[in-house]
Amino acid sequence: MIFICRHVLSVLVQNQSGVLSKIAGLFTRRGYNIDSLSVGETDNPKISRMTIVVNCDNSTLEQIQKQLHKQIDVIKIIHLKNNTSICKELVMIKINANPDQRGYINDTVNMFKSKIIDVASNTLTVEITGDEQKISAFIKIIKPLGIIELVRTGFTGLQRGDI
């Protein structure tokens, strides 16, 4: 029996033009789907961290890691596991907000430890960070009010502790 589950890979790469395209192309050529991808420069401007989320079985994960290791621009691959890492996502949501709804929205925002980052006459924009369950729960509660726009950064993460 094959078990498919979510895997988060933290890949340190050379911060050079074309590296993201090469990595994405590798997934495309092999027929692997990327569920989430976030990329950013690390504290060293010569290195970027790519956080790649894939849903696959362990055999496919092993093949993905082998293919990534073959890439000349890849420095290190870390499989971020639930119990040894911290993974978060940032979401900004613009919500319909007439004056009667603002108290409810503010209470909900506070309950989820998120914050209102923009106020307009008929809308509020909320910033929320957290894991997939927290963000999905917030969206489910706020959706009936009317979501105008929503943007997600994709997951990013680090290993816990001194590792």
FENKABEL-V842674 format. One record per helix or strand of 2 or more residues. SS is the DSSP state (H for helix, E for strand). FROM is the first residue (numbers start at 0). LEN is the number of residues. Records with the same first field share a line. If there is no record, write none. Layout:
# FENKABEL-V842674
SS->FROM-LEN + FROM-LEN
This chain:
# FENKABEL-V842674
E->4-10 + 35-6 + 46-10 + 73-7 + 84-12 + 114-5 + 122-8 + 146-6 + 155-4
H->18-12 + 57-13 + 81-3 + 101-10 + 131-14
